[in-house]
Amino acid sequence: MNLVLGARVPVARRNILADRRRLVTGVFGVGAAIALIFLLQSLWGGFQVQLGSYAKNVGAQVFVGDLGTRTSWESSVVPLAAIDQIRAIPGVERADPIFLRSTILTLHARKVFAALVGYEPGALGGPWRISAGHGVQTAGEVVIDRTLARQHDIGLGDALEVQGARFRVVGLSDGTRTWMSAYVFVSREAAAGLYKTSGTASFILVETTQPAAVSARIAREVALTPLEVRELVRNDRKLIAAIMQGPIELMVLIAFAAGTLIVALTVYSQVVERVREYGIVKALGAGWKRLFAIVLGQTLVLAALGLIAGFGLSKAGGWLVIWLRPQFWLSLSGTQALQVVGAAAAMALLAAVVPTRRIARLDPASVYRG
Amino acid sequence: MAAPIGRRNLFAERRRALLGIAGVATALLLVLALNGIFAGVMRQVTKVIDESPADVLVAQAGVRNMHMVYSVIPAESVERVRAMPDVAWAEPLLYDLDAVVGHNGERQNSYVFGYVPGRRGGPSRLIAGAAPGPEEIVLDRLGAQRIGARVGSSIEVFGARWRVSGLTDGLTNITNTVSYVRLEDFARVRQTAGVVSYVLVGARAAPGALARRISTATGLSALTRAEFSAQERRAVQDMSTDLMRIMTVAAFAIGLAVVALTLYASTLSRLREVGVMKAIGARSGLLGRVVISQAVWTVGAALSLAVPLTFGLGWVVERASGSISLAVEPGSVVTAAVAAAALGALGALVPLIKVSRVDPATVFRRAS
């Protein structure tokens, strides 16, 4: 006669909690893997937010670039003559030109990638929040991001070399940084001088309460490409995703594999040490479903604790990252968080396979032999 | 001869040992893959410079590389440099970043170069078609493939339409592809009359000395090809260093946990034997060596597994993506080995403490 193991005996929980030191090491290991996944997702999310910060905050609703322009990373050249045409369109409240070019600054022997914005003082295109000093007023002045200034000990009144020319720092802006670049603001006149151009700009920024209608009129009446902010940000994100998402996903996949192996290793070690007890459970009539449930229960407990530890570790790691490198922003959406929870559950499920196979092969008679 | 107790203990439960080794190998794979992707990007981003025929590259003052930067110098600089002693040849190059767009709307970021066909500065070799004629463009094979273009196709760049006249190869990387048009077409559509981006210079004397002379005489930035390439690498490196560090620390933490788990589990399962060894006179040093030999075996086997795995992963990724190249360099293997050794040493700490605390009497108690 088969004896039925009381369903209420929390075997899984008792087994996994039996050796605290191993449990802590296992939880730390799974936590580290999950923290890496959380951190990667948060960094990616933060980067996505940063990518849209200029377009969303600069005060324009439509960016007008040259024909075919889709992103702010492409070099767009528009004639200044188009500004009057755009200003004449009904619904356009304001239209101002900007220069937008990527450049490399050398600060403390380190290359810093920057987006150089040349704007008309007092017009659209400049920094939207200044924490110290003021906006650019003359051609020899520059406004840089506050966090970049702090990292490189640059203060108001200091000199900064941009494209071989010296500028005086007159303001520090906020929210104008991404993890790989910083916005640097100069006057449009200065930017035109640096790039030896006249009569052109990179984009014309348009302020309007009717972005869709105004965009349609610009597309029809001016031989340029209008991009609503939403569309521009989406295109920018898509472009960067095409470059970076592959490597990030690869890292997430490896971290997932590592986490699964750690769960499997912890539970397997526990199974090996209590193999006699599992033999007794089998001898008492427990079927493979019950055995799998016991193992899965353990892997789930470990994955759940690892998830909590991983979340905590990623929070602590994130805090440390932001403290050390303020250019990094972290942002985790509900969907991303759910994906990590799903990943932890998948780890538990996959990790249960090897220990279950070990128990499945166990001969109950071996218990009595020993 | 001493019995290899550490190895025997570790492999007594093979599956557990393999899980441990696989876990550490995965953590090392994370580090190696990360470094490999980075090294691959490094090799790719400088390829267009490394393959340039120029001994010296002249750019706007303050500009020392090409990636994500824009250089503008007066067109007369070309003649000025050409007239200098020890200059074998000097050719203008226009450069900008834009997207090449296929007829189906597919886009690919591209470095676009304007050069004078028949002179230096164009593609080093063509695998199909010919150099660009008026309103024609040479694309890189992979870049062309991504936007569905071939020789004879019509594509869009700089807001103008171009006919693909030829294809070059090996210049598409994770961030962008490379395209070539005629200098005059570039200047016309970009409205850049009277300026060039770079001057490529062939040297009759030592390039370093010539670069310094050009810089002094013109006030422009002049670097040898090797220096320019190093600056390009540096720019990309400095952009990514912080992110790399974060991921490496996380990978290290994962590896540490796996090593500690593996060693702890195998030590725990052999505690009685440790007690026996202590009871018959084994000293702490010997028992410590047993644990350390397990650590060496675990991380050594993991490293031997991680390196070929990284090569395999590189092969798969390269075929799947076409533009992500994963280069395993000896330096990064050494780094991973050092990290693995550190992981082993740290991971062995807890088991060492456990072993040192084992009371030999427990053996007899449990036996009775």
Interface residues (C-beta under 8 A of the other chain):
Chain A: D19 R21 R22 T25 G26 F28 G29 V30 A32 A33 A35 L36 L39 L40 L43 D66 L67 G68 T69 R70 T71 W73 E74 S75 V77 R101 S102 T103 I104 T106 R110 K111 V112 F113 E161 V162 Q163 G164 A165 W179 M180 S181 L194 Y195 K196 T197 G199 T200 T225 L239 I243 G246 P247 L250 M251 I254 A255 A257 A258 G259 L261 I262 A264 L265 T266 Y268 S269 V272 E273 G317 V321 R325 Q327 F328 V354 R358
Chain B: E13 R15 R16 L19 G20 A22 G23 T26 A27 L29 L30 A33 L34 I37 Q60 A61 G62 V63 R64 N65 H67 M68 V69 Y70 V72 P74 D96 L97 D98 A99 V101 R107 N109 E156 V157 F158 G159 A160 I174 T175 R190 Q191 T192 G194 V195 S221 Q231 R234 A235 Q237 D238 M239 S240 D242 L243 I246 M247 A250 A251 A253 I254 L256 A257 V258 A260 L261 T262 Y264 A265 L268 S269 L313 V317 S321 I324 V350
